[in-house]
Amino acid sequence: MTELASKQRPKRPEYRNINALTDLPSYRLPLAGIVSILHRISGFIMFLLMPFIIWMLDTSISSEISFEKFKAAFNIGMLGLPGFIWKLAALALIWAYLHHFIAGLRHLWMDVSHAAVSKEFGKSSALFTLVVSVALTLVLGAKLFGLY
């Protein structure tokens, strides 16, 4: 018993709170953490743009005249803002929806499958979520801005 008592134990790791001003600039968040934060941000963006979503739906399906106003808002502009700004708002909404949907499917899969709860799957599924959501946003953004 005296041998065990006299041995030096290795120093245990020290866990501390992160200081937002000094530690965050150098803190390396894992890819899964970035996707998790972006999932929350995309949900917040969709919530903030809900009046814009309702306006787009209402004006696009009400009548032919309102649909022409809808098209003019994106081509010419409205409320003193050029059409480019309205297209950027729509592009933000497209990204938010695609990212939120794909990340939500990722979270559902992790809830259903025990094999999906691992560090390797978390990294690969986070990378898949980021790549697919950005790629689809670029494709739909190119269509929105008239590149094809």
C-alpha positions in Angstrom: 0.0 0.0 0.0 2.9 2.4 0.6 4.1 1.9 -2.9 0.8 3.2 -4.3 0.6 6.1 -2.0 4.2 7.2 -2.8 3.8 7.1 -6.6 3.2 10.4 -8.3 -0.1 10.4 -10.2 -0.1 12.1 -13.6 -1.6 15.5 -13.7 -5.3 15.5 -14.6 -6.4 17.7 -17.4 -7.7 21.1 -16.4 -11.1 22.1 -17.8 -12.0 25.7 -17.7 -14.5 28.1 -19.1 -13.7 29.8 -22.4 -13.1 33.5 -22.3 -14.9 35.0 -25.2 -12.4 37.8 -25.7 -9.1 35.9 -25.4 -9.9 32.2 -26.2 -12.5 32.3 -29.0 -10.2 33.7 -31.8 -7.8 30.8 -31.3 -10.4 28.1 -30.5 -10.7 25.4 -33.1 -14.3 24.2 -33.3 -14.8 20.7 -34.9 -16.6 20.5 -38.2 -19.7 18.9 -36.4 -19.8 21.9 -34.1 -19.7 24.3 -37.0 -22.6 22.5 -38.7 -24.5 22.5 -35.4 -24.1 26.3 -35.0 -25.0 26.9 -38.7 -28.1 24.7 -38.1 -29.2 27.1 -35.4 -28.3 30.2 -37.5 -30.2 28.8 -40.5 -33.3 28.3 -38.3 -33.1 31.8 -37.0 -32.7 33.2 -40.6 -35.8 31.3 -41.7 -37.7 32.7 -38.7 -36.6 36.2 -39.4 -37.5 35.9 -43.1 -40.9 34.5 -42.4 -42.7 37.7 -43.4 -40.7 37.7 -46.7 -41.7 34.0 -47.3 -45.3 34.8 -46.7 -45.2 37.8 -49.0 -43.5 35.7 -51.7 -46.1 33.0 -51.5 -49.0 35.4 -51.3 -48.0 37.6 -54.3 -46.9 34.7 -56.5 -50.2 32.8 -56.3 -52.8 35.5 -55.8 -53.3 36.7 -59.3 -51.5 37.4 -62.6 -51.1 41.0 -61.7 -49.6 40.2 -58.3 -47.3 37.7 -59.9 -46.0 40.4 -62.3 -45.4 42.6 -59.2 -43.5 39.7 -57.7 -41.3 39.4 -60.8 -40.8 43.1 -60.9 -39.6 43.2 -57.3 -36.8 40.7 -58.2 -36.0 42.3 -61.6 -36.3 46.1 -60.9 -36.7 46.3 -57.1 -39.2 47.7 -54.6 -39.4 49.7 -51.4 -36.3 51.7 -52.6 -34.1 48.6 -52.7 -32.8 47.2 -56.0 -33.8 43.8 -57.2 -30.3 42.5 -56.5 -30.9 42.9 -52.7 -34.2 41.0 -52.9 -32.4 38.2 -54.8 -29.8 38.1 -52.1 -32.5 37.8 -49.4 -34.0 34.9 -51.4 -30.6 33.3 -51.7 -30.1 33.6 -47.9 -33.4 31.9 -47.5 -32.5 29.2 -50.0 -29.3 28.4 -48.1 -31.0 28.5 -44.8 -33.7 26.1 -45.9 -31.2 23.7 -47.6 -28.7 23.7 -44.7 -31.4 23.3 -42.1 -33.1 20.5 -44.0 -29.9 18.5 -44.6 -28.6 19.1 -41.1 -32.0 18.0 -39.7 -31.8 14.8 -41.6 -28.3 14.3 -40.3 -29.6 14.7 -36.7 -32.5 12.4 -37.3 -30.2 9.7 -38.6 -28.0 10.1 -35.6 -31.1 9.7 -33.4 -32.2 6.5 -35.2 -28.8 4.7 -35.7 -26.5 3.9 -32.8 -23.7 3.4 -35.4 -24.0 7.0 -36.5 -23.0 8.3 -33.1 -19.3 8.3 -33.5 -16.6 10.8 -34.1 -15.9 9.5 -37.6 -19.5 9.7 -38.7 -19.9 13.1 -37.1 -17.0 14.5 -39.2 -18.0 12.8 -42.4 -21.7 13.7 -42.1 -20.9 17.3 -41.2 -18.7 17.6 -44.3 -21.4 16.1 -46.4 -23.9 18.5 -45.0 -21.7 21.6 -45.7 -20.8 20.5 -49.2 -24.3 19.5 -50.3 -26.0 22.5 -48.9 -23.5 25.0 -50.4 -23.4 23.2 -53.8 -27.2 23.2 -54.0 -27.3 26.8 -53.0 -24.8 27.7 -55.7 -26.9 25.8 -58.3 -30.1 27.4 -57.3 -28.4 30.8 -56.8 -27.1 30.6 -60.4 -30.7 30.0 -61.6 -32.0 32.8 -59.4 -29.5 35.3 -60.9 -30.2 34.1 -64.4 -26.9 32.4 -65.2 -28.7 29.6 -66.9 
